[in-house]
Amino acid sequence: MPSRSSISASRSACEASVASSIDVRSTCPAEVRAPSALWTRLAPDPLAPDGLGGMPGRTVAVDWEVAEDERFDRVAARGTVDAVPEAAHSVHVEVAALAPGREYFYRFRAAGALSPVGRTRTAPEPGSLGALTTCVASCANYPVGWFTAYRRLAEDEPELVLHLGDYLYEYSTPAGSVRAVVGPETTELAGYRQRHAQYRTDPDLQAAHAVAPWLVVWDDHEVDNNWAGETAEDGSRLLARRAAAFQAYYEHMPLRRSSVPRGIDMQLYRRVPWGALATFHMMDTRQYRSDQACGDRMRVDCGERFDPARSLPGAAQEAWLLDGLRTSRARWDVLGQQVFFAERRGRDGAYAMDAWDGYAPSRDRVTRGWVEAGVRNAVVLTGDVHTHWANELPLDDTVVGTELVAGSVTSEGDGDGATDHPDLHVNPHLRFRSNRRGYVRVRYSADRVTADFRVLDAVTRPGEPVRTAASFVIPDREPGLNPA
């Protein structure tokens, strides 16, 4: 049997660009939760400026199969679904009645073309404490560099990938870029569809999608930089642009019917259990937040950030999260979210208003919530800031959780390799930082979490090797970071 990295498809969802019997491409992200979700999009001309992928304006039938073996001798489920032009010929299939905790293989057929075979994995039995290896990524800016981090992530062969936002960037190509995106800044549906489709042509991203199921949440650049609720970065209303971005995002991600957009609304936050080992609380820190305090950016004196009426996840999502933490019996409760959670005071006393520092009472409610709920182990996963960080999370001078921040896939370019930073010296709970691109490999077991901060020395050159800049262990019932 070939290794995971040699399988040109993923574990529980698949994007296939199917045009004809001689043009079949496949890259496959996945979300792992019963029932399993398969996803594909038909797009023989992915860069078509109208965003429709070169497809005709009619419905196309797509056959799908899930099997217990790679040769499809033992088919477990099959069916046919319509790919409709209104959804850019994307397909979302939810497959029930698969056995827990095992691998399956799947494929699609449309217009006489057969996709490559993909491999998927279902989540384990509810009581299972078996180990799990994940990789955490964020912030992939196509023009800035090569997506080699995705290739190296695939070679690490995780069982699950968490993407914490900025899957793509809305901007046009800046001067001096390593490579170009097509089209102007994305503001309308055709542009967002075209941009998603171009990203999916990248072979390194395809390899990452091929290796494991994905759990995805957005941050800001899937829509507009630093958007907050219904407000754009420039303070204008965001409604039409937000609806277009949400539609394209759903069409290109392995999401269930529960996430079908309804105009400017889209249900993205959700809980994903992995047996008794972990519960992933996947959060949306953009759609419901109060607008950033004090005009956004870094601020030294901003009383508004202490207003208890303001919330970063929004009141309903905050209540949903706290309720889930109260009822959880998982060994590890994992918050998959976007922006810097730990307090981070700059050397000049400034705080970032777009991060949880700009919503201090909201952060306090969440942190106290998991402490009062008796959560056994709390781990916060974060993206957004383009650099690796490993942080301890104190409450009333006691460490009560840990934050692992994944550096970007490409954003900010090569970096300088520095691990020192002034913020480390004024925030002793911030334990590690690396200004290189990469991802975090996180291994969960019954007695510990191990986090490896994986880095590349350059993204302006393709094919760079990866190395581990630092590793930390979080023992069961001992929040905090221990060098591995």
Buried (B, 14 or more C-beta within 10 A) or exposed (E): EEEBBEBBBBBBBBBBBBBEEEBBBBBBBBBBBBBBBBBBBBBBBBBBEEBBBBBEEEEBEBEBBBBBEBEBEEEBBBEEBEBBBEBBBBBBBBBEEBEEEEBBBBBBBBBEBBBBBBBBBBBBEEEBBBEBBBBBBBBBBBBBBBBBBBBBBBBBEBBBBBBBBBBBBBBBBEEEBBEEBBBEEBBBBBBBBBBBBBBBBBEBBBBBBBBBBBBBBBBBBBBBBBBBBEBBBEEEEBEEBBBBBBBBBBBBBBBBEEBBBEEBEBBBBBBBBBBBBBBBBBBBBBBBBBBBBBEBEBBEEBEBBEBEEBBBBBEEBBBBBBEBBEEBEBBBBBBBBBBBBBBBBBEEEBBBBBBBBBBBBBBBBBBBBBBEBEBBBBBBBBBBBBBBBBBBBBBEEEBBBBBBBBBBBBBBBBBEEEBEBEBBEBBEBBBBBBBBBBBBBBBBBEEBBBBBBBBBBBBBEBEBEBBEBBBBBBEEEEBBBEEE
